[in-house]
Amino acid sequence: MGSRRLAIFAAVAFLVAAPAAGQQRALTPRQTEAVAAYDKALAEFKSVLAERRRQIDAKEPLPNLPGQPLYLARVAVISSYKDLTDAMPSRIGRPNKFEIPPAYFDAEIEPLIDEYSELFDVMEAPPANAQNSATPFKDVVDLATVIARAKGLAPEQAAAAGRISLGLFYAETNGKQNVRNGRSNTYMGSFQTGPSEDRNGHRKWQAIKSEIAAIDPALTARDDKEEARARGTDHRFNHWTNVRNGLMNAHADVFREIPAIVKTLPDPIDQMKLFELIQIVPTPTRAALKSGDLLNYRVSSPTIMKHLRNNSIFAFGQADRARTSASFREILAAMWLFNRKFERAMAKYVEIKGR
């Protein structure tokens, strides 16, 4: 009788508990909406990838700015997944090879991001007349280092400029030289400059070239050869001249601040992030450096926030996109999508210096 009573009790307990468990599994309206939004964004991302792949394989003419729809679809996938994990933390999965925080990215769709990168490689391939360098990474380090020396930095500080600038090369093009731009008709080349920026950088280089020659005659001789080689062409598609002009245009004067920057930001990757912000939002970044309180300097301009989002900073999920202002401490923390690129730059720098 005892065992029969226990069996009856267990059966009743199961019947009582079953509805409660079912109720726990039911999604809230917010969760249901988040699941549907992610599924829709994922389907659209797959569709855009498939269509662009079909066009490329069929050798059909591509639309203007062919990478923009892919970029926006990728942003929508990451954004909707962050909204989903905000609504359902249980959906946060395993780490992914891209080092994206798992709350923003489902590792199961890694192959789609691989396809995304491969399509951009095709769309941004250098033009046929691009003038490559046999030593593209070393060129970046050498140019940045000698420019920093000409700006008054000691050798150790100038070496930091070389390392930081190699990070910029990876941030802008994943370390690929002379690329075009699938999302812009203006910014091109190894350092992704516009025509006016390239000309301005060239003018600034000419102004300090005699100082450069005194510091490094061999580099100056190389520069003369590349200048002659690029004559009559778009200097942005000669790797050497584009890196040189890009550094002179946006970064050379900030190299003077490296000693103070290193004290404030001892992490080399944070240093690279700061100089990338010179590339993205130069005016507020320079103002932050001059403020004397870099990390707490706050930006609130809608235009600046838009530029940050257009470069994958505060771009993903409703909470991030709702921000109307941010301190530089918060901006640097939000630049996690750059971490993997800068880690690769650090490894390449060690390789160059070791060699």
Residue, then its C-alpha position, 0 to 999 in steps of 0.5 A: m500500500g505504501s508504494r501505491r500511495l507514493a506512486i499516486f502522490a507522484a502522479v498528482a504532483f506531476l499533474v500539478a507541476a506540469p502547468a506551472a512548468g508550461q507557464q514558465r516556458a511561455l514567452t512574454p510579449r517582449q521576448t516573442e517580439a525579440v525572437a521574431a525580430y532576430d529571426k527576421a534580421l537573420a533571414e534578411f542577412k542571409s538573403v543579402l549575402a546570397e544575392r551579392r554572391r550570386q551577382i559576383d559569381a554571375k559577373e553582373p554589374l554591382p550597384n553603387l556602394p555594394g557593401q552598404p546593404l551587407y553592412l546594414a544587414r550585419v548591424a541589424v543581426i547583431s543589434s537584434y541579437k543583443d535585444l534578444t539576449d537582453a530580453m532572454p539572457s538564457r540565449i547568451g551562448r558560447p564565445n565566438k572566434f571573432e571575439i565579439p561579446p557573446a551577448y551580441f553574437d550567436a556563434e552559430i552564425e560564424p560562417l555567415i560573417d566569414e562569407y560577409s568578409e569574403l564578399f567585401d574582399v571581392m568588392e574592395a579589391p584594389p584597382a588593376n593599376a594599384q602600386n603594391s609594396a613588398t613590405p606593407f606592414k614595415d612601411v607603416v611602422d617605418l613611416a610613422t616612426v620617422i614622422a614621430r622623430a621629426k615631431g620631436l619624439a625620442p626613439e622609444q616614444a617614436a616606436a610607440a607611434g609605429r606600433i599605433s599606426l600599424g593598428l590603424f592600418y588593420a583598423e581601416t583595411n584589415g591590413k590589406q593594401n590599396v583597397r577600395n571601399g564598398r561603403s564609400n566612393t570617397y575614402m580609398g587606399s591603405f589608410q582610407t583617405g579622401p582626395s583632399e585629405d591625401r593632398n593635405g597630407h602630401r603638402k604637410w610631408q613636403a614641409i618636413k621632408s628635409e627634417i626626415a632626410a636628416i633623420d633617415p636618408a635611406l627612407t627619404a630615398r625610398d620616398d623619392k622612388e615611390e613619389a616618382r612611381a606614383r606620379g600621374t596616378d591617384h596617390r591613394f593607390n600607391h601603398w607608400t604614399n597613401v600611408r605617408n599622406g594619411l599619417m601626415n594629414a590626421h595623426a602626425d601632430v598628435f604624435r607629440e601627445i604620445p608620452a602623455i597618452v601612454k601615461t593615461l592609457p597604458d594599454p597599447i590597444d587603448q592607445m590604438k583605439l584613441f588614434e582610430l578615433i582621430q580617424i573617425v571623430p577628429t575634432p572631439t578627440r583632439a578636444a578631449l586630449k586638450s581638456g586635461d581629463l581625456l577619459n571623462y571628456r563627454v561628447s553629446s553631439p548627435t552628429i558625433m554619435k552618428h559617426l561613432r555608430n557608423n563605425s560600429i561604436f554604440a551601434f548594436g541594440q536598442a540600449d546602445r543606440a538610445r545613448t545621446s552622449a558618452s565619455f571617452r572612457e565609455i567610447l573606448a570600452a564600446m570599441w570591442l569590435f576593433n580588439r581583434k584587429f588591434e591584437r593582430a596588429m600587435a602580433k605583426y609588430v612583434e614579428i617585424k621587430g623580431r625580424 
